Amino acid sequence: RVVGLMGGRISVESGAGHGSTFSFTLRLQEVSKGLPGTPPAARQSLHGRRVLIVEDNATSLRILSDMARNWGMEPLPAVSPEIALARLSHAEKVDVAIIDQSLPGTTGLALAQSIRELSDRTSLPMVLLSGLGRRENTAGQFHAVITKPVKPSQLFNALVEIFWRRDGGTAAPGPAR
């Protein structure tokens, strides 16, 4: 019924002892890139931005890097706080940092404090990734706190909020705070 209501067709092929195959076709509209209600200028505010991603889980790090790349950003992955601090200490240009709360040997909050102690990084915008059900007291160190597992729309909105506002745009809808 759902397929029919959507103007599609459904079919079935079945053979005794071979099972059944169901298939359907639908005509759908193409969805433009970006999130609904997000002005194109807001998405453009992410292009070319370098994002330091500090995450010790290889799969999560890859997913976050892919998200950033899909939004036109340049991800700078770091699997440990030491690698992140080394990148920042060697004057690598970074526009924003995404930091996991649970890191080996330290916390995201402690890493953020270490980053703030670097003389040229005191105003670096940061996003904290927090475990589900945990309420973090970030003492104003982070522009946004996002619960894991990370929803792309929440991270996108948080990043747009940081850069579009800084560049003179209007606040993005639904910031992830």
C-alpha positions in Angstrom: 0.0 0.0 0.0 2.8 2.5 0.9 4.4 1.9 -2.5 1.1 2.4 -4.3 0.4 5.6 -2.3 3.8 6.9 -3.4 3.0 6.3 -7.0 5.3 3.3 -7.3 5.1 -0.3 -8.4 5.9 -3.5 -6.5 6.6 -6.9 -7.8 7.5 -10.4 -6.6 9.3 -13.3 -8.1 8.9 -16.6 -6.4 9.9 -20.2 -7.1 9.3 -23.3 -5.1 12.5 -24.1 -3.2 14.3 -20.9 -4.4 12.7 -18.3 -2.2 11.0 -15.0 -3.1 12.4 -11.7 -4.3 10.4 -8.6 -3.7 11.2 -5.3 -5.5 9.7 -1.9 -5.9 10.3 1.3 -7.8 9.5 4.8 -6.8 10.0 8.2 -8.4 11.6 10.5 -5.8 12.9 14.1 -6.0 16.6 14.7 -5.7 17.6 16.2 -2.4 20.1 19.1 -2.7 23.3 19.0 -0.7 23.2 20.6 2.7 20.6 20.4 5.5 17.1 21.7 5.1 16.8 25.3 6.1 20.6 25.9 5.9 21.5 28.7 3.6 24.2 27.9 1.0 26.4 30.7 2.5 26.4 28.8 5.8 27.7 25.7 4.2 30.3 27.7 2.3 31.6 29.0 5.7 33.1 25.5 6.3 35.0 25.2 2.9 38.7 25.1 3.3 38.6 25.1 7.1 41.2 22.9 8.9 39.7 20.7 11.6 41.8 18.9 14.2 39.9 15.7 15.2 41.2 14.1 18.4 39.6 10.6 18.7 41.4 7.4 19.8 38.8 5.1 18.1 40.0 4.5 14.6 36.5 3.9 13.2 35.1 7.0 14.8 38.1 9.0 13.6 37.6 7.9 10.0 33.9 8.7 10.2 34.4 12.1 11.6 37.2 12.8 9.0 34.8 11.7 6.2 32.1 14.0 7.5 34.5 16.9 7.5 35.8 16.1 4.1 32.2 15.9 2.7 31.6 19.4 4.0 34.7 20.8 2.2 36.8 20.9 5.3 40.4 19.5 5.7 40.5 17.0 8.5 43.7 16.7 10.6 43.2 13.4 12.5 45.0 12.7 15.8 44.6 9.4 17.6 46.1 10.7 20.8 46.3 13.9 22.8 50.1 13.8 22.3 49.8 13.9 18.5 47.2 16.7 18.7 49.5 18.8 20.9 52.5 18.1 18.6 50.5 19.3 15.6 49.5 22.4 17.3 53.0 23.0 18.8 54.5 22.9 15.3 52.5 25.9 14.2 50.1 23.8 12.1 47.1 26.0 11.1 43.9 24.8 12.7 40.5 26.5 12.5 38.6 24.3 14.9 39.2 21.3 17.1 36.8 18.3 17.7 37.8 16.5 20.8 36.5 13.2 22.3 35.9 13.4 26.0 37.3 9.9 26.7 41.0 9.8 25.6 43.8 7.5 26.7 45.5 8.9 29.8 43.5 12.1 29.9 40.1 13.7 29.2 38.9 16.0 26.5 38.6 18.8 29.1 42.2 18.4 30.2 43.3 18.4 26.5 41.3 21.6 25.9 43.1 23.2 28.8 46.5 22.2 27.4 45.5 23.6 24.0 44.4 26.9 25.7 47.8 27.1 27.4 49.5 27.3 24.0 50.0 31.0 23.5 48.6 31.2 20.0 45.6 28.8 20.6 43.7 30.6 23.3 40.8 31.5 21.0 40.6 28.2 19.0 37.0 27.1 18.8 36.4 23.6 20.1 33.6 21.0 20.1 33.5 18.3 22.7 32.2 14.8 22.0 30.6 13.3 25.1 29.3 9.9 25.9 25.6 9.2 25.9 23.9 10.2 29.1 27.0 12.1 30.4 26.5 15.7 31.3 29.8 17.5 31.1 30.7 20.7 32.9 32.9 22.3 30.3 33.5 25.6 32.1 32.9 27.5 28.9 35.9 25.9 27.1 33.8 24.5 24.3 31.6 26.1 21.7 29.4 23.0 21.6 29.0 19.6 23.3 27.7 16.8 21.2 26.6 13.4 22.4 28.0 10.3 20.9 27.2 8.7 18.6 27.6 11.9 16.6 24.7 12.8 14.3 26.1 14.5 11.2 23.4 17.2 11.4 24.4 18.2 15.0 28.1 18.4 14.1 27.4 20.3 10.9 25.2 22.8 12.8 27.8 23.3 15.5 30.5 24.0 13.0 28.3 26.3 10.9 27.4 28.2 14.1 31.1 28.7 14.9 32.2 29.9 11.4 29.2 31.6 9.9 28.6 33.8 13.0 32.3 34.7 13.1 32.3 35.6 9.4 29.2 37.9 9.9 26.4 35.5 8.9 23.2 35.0 10.9 23.2 32.2 13.4 22.5 28.8 11.9 19.3 27.1 12.7 19.3 24.6 15.6 22.9 24.8 16.9 24.1 21.7 18.7 24.7 23.0 22.2 
